[in-house]
């Protein structure tokens, strides 16, 4: 089973293939990969979503989130 976490971010800007977002709770910066689930996000708004997390970089670490389908996460949790 994959590890999904719930995030809530305010979307700041688009940078390449990523949306840069800042966490509402701990003010941490995230790079959200643009895919079919995240393309609906609008700059200047905030939203919550389930995502997988990956750390990238040796010196300048970036946290990259890949948004997943909400229904997929709920179905997997119900199957437990």
C-alpha positions as CSV (number, residue, x, y, z in Angstrom):
1,X,0.0,0.0,0.0
2,X,1.2,3.5,-0.8
3,X,1.7,6.2,1.8
4,X,-0.7,9.1,1.3
5,X,-0.7,12.2,3.5
6,X,-3.3,15.0,3.6
7,X,-1.9,18.5,2.9
8,X,-3.4,22.0,2.8
9,X,-1.4,24.6,0.9
10,X,-1.8,28.1,-0.5
11,X,-0.7,28.2,-4.1
12,X,1.9,30.9,-4.8
13,X,3.1,30.5,-8.3
14,X,3.8,28.1,-11.2
15,X,7.5,27.2,-11.8
16,X,8.1,24.9,-14.7
17,X,6.2,21.6,-14.2
18,X,5.4,22.5,-10.6
19,X,3.0,24.6,-8.6
20,X,4.8,26.2,-5.6
21,X,2.7,26.1,-2.5
22,X,3.1,27.0,1.2
23,X,1.6,24.9,3.9
24,X,-1.1,26.7,5.9
25,X,-0.1,24.9,9.1
26,X,3.7,24.9,9.3
27,X,4.6,27.5,6.6
28,X,6.7,24.9,4.8
29,X,7.3,25.3,1.0
30,X,6.2,22.5,-1.3
31,X,6.7,21.8,-5.0
32,X,3.5,20.2,-6.3
33,X,3.9,18.3,-9.5
34,X,1.3,19.3,-12.1
35,X,-0.8,16.3,-13.2
36,X,-4.5,15.7,-14.0
37,X,-5.4,16.0,-10.3
38,X,-3.5,19.2,-9.6
39,X,-4.2,21.2,-12.8
40,X,-7.4,22.5,-11.3
41,X,-5.5,24.4,-8.5
42,X,-5.6,28.2,-8.9
43,X,-2.8,30.6,-7.9
44,X,-3.7,32.6,-4.8
45,X,-6.1,30.1,-3.4
46,X,-5.7,27.3,-0.9
47,X,-6.9,23.7,-1.1
48,X,-6.4,20.4,0.7
49,X,-5.4,17.2,-1.1
50,X,-3.8,13.8,-0.6
51,X,-0.4,13.3,-2.1
52,X,2.8,11.2,-2.0
53,X,5.9,12.9,-0.8
54,X,9.4,12.8,-2.2
55,X,12.6,14.6,-1.0
56,X,14.9,15.8,-3.7
57,X,18.3,17.4,-3.6
58,X,21.5,17.1,-1.5
59,X,22.2,20.6,-0.3
60,X,19.1,22.5,-1.3
61,X,16.3,20.1,-0.4
62,X,13.0,20.3,-2.1
63,X,9.8,18.5,-1.0
64,X,7.9,17.3,-4.1
65,X,4.3,16.3,-3.8
66,X,2.4,14.2,-6.3
67,X,-1.3,14.7,-5.9
68,X,-3.4,11.5,-6.1
69,X,-7.1,10.9,-6.6
70,X,-9.2,11.4,-3.5
71,X,-11.5,8.5,-4.3
72,X,-8.5,6.1,-4.7
73,X,-7.2,7.0,-1.2
74,X,-10.7,6.6,0.4
75,X,-11.2,3.2,-1.3
76,X,-7.8,1.9,-0.2
77,X,-8.5,3.1,3.4
78,X,-11.9,1.4,3.4
79,X,-10.3,-1.9,2.2
80,X,-8.2,-2.1,5.3
